[in-house]
């Protein structure tokens, strides 16, 4: 299977979005960690991160679809 420029762009953008999510998880763990229980504010931050990731991936999908139409 040959990897063309469009597929490389899709892979790079998707990996960057996933890396941003992982960085967010680590940041929440560092800020709200230190005990065995996640505090309520940490849980809200985690839910916000998950919602933001879903919206980000939707935006990435729209971006990649439009970028594919232009070429």
N, C-alpha and C positions, 0 to 999 in steps of 0.2 A: 504494500500500500504506500503510495507516494504522498508525502505531506506537502501540500501546496501552501502558498502564503496565507490564504484565507483560513485554513485549518490551523496553521501556526498562530494566527491572531486569535482565533477562538480559544485555543489552548492557553495562550498567555493571559488573556483577559479572565478566563475562568479560574486559572490558578491564582491570579492576583486577588480576585474576589474571595476565594477560599482562604488565602493567606491572611487577608484582612480579618476574616471571621476568627481564625485561630489566634491572631494577635489580640483581638477583642476578648476572647476567652481567657487568654493568659493575663491580660490587664485586669479583668474582673477578678480572677483568682488572686492576683497580687494585692489589689486594693481591698477586697472584702475577705480574703483568706485569713489564715492564722488560727482558725478554730475548726472544730469538726462540723459545725452547722453554719450554713450560709444565712446571713442576716436578711431581714425583709428587704432592705434597700439593695442588697446584692442580688436577691431574686428578681426584683424589678429591673435591675440593670441587665440581668441575663435574659429576661423576657424581651426587653427593648432591643438587645443585641440580636436575638433570634428574629424578631420582627423586621429589624433593619436589614438583616441578611436576606430574608425572603424578598423584601423590596429591592435590594441591591441586585439579586439574581434576576428578578423580573426586568429591571432596567438593563442589565447586561444582555439579557435575551433580546430585548427590543433593539439595543444598540447593534448587536451582531446581526440581527435580521436586516436592519436598515443598511449596515455596512456591506452585507452580502448582495443587496439589491443594486447598489451603486456600481459594483464591479462587473 
